[in-house]
Amino acid sequence: MKNILYLLVIALSFTTCKKETKQDEKVVKDIKTTIANDGLTLIEGDFIYYSDAAVLQTATGIYGVLLNKKTKELAEKAKPFQKEHTDMVKVRVRGLIEPKNTTEEGWDYNINIKEIISVKALNPKENEVIKIGK
């Protein structure tokens, strides 16, 4: 009976390790360029900011954005390209990709923006929103 329990524990530990590796591989595949010498990563995607949350959606994943001075600066630069507050904008930023704290809710990885490279409007067909109500 103990042998079966040990085998079960070992099998579960190997299974969990594989899942963590796949998440790390996903982040590496999502990066458009290599990580620079300063450790910052170039990320391109669709950005949206609300008063207490920001999100960056790339071609293969969604990341939480840590709220800091650069995030608020990016939100200000995005305003001219938004017709509605729910509109996303296309951005290119450099920053640090950090795993989320296990005690917090949210996406698996967060981006700590350190540099804003470009901000532009999305193609109108990519920014369609269904509105309910008045």
Secondary structure as UniProt FT lines:
FT   HELIX           2..30
FT   TURN            37..38
FT   STRAND          41..50
FT   TURN            51..52
FT   STRAND          53..57
FT   STRAND          62..65
FT   HELIX           69..78
FT   HELIX           79..81
FT   TURN            85..86
FT   STRAND          89..99
FT   TURN            102..103
FT   STRAND          109..121
FT   HELIX           124..127
//
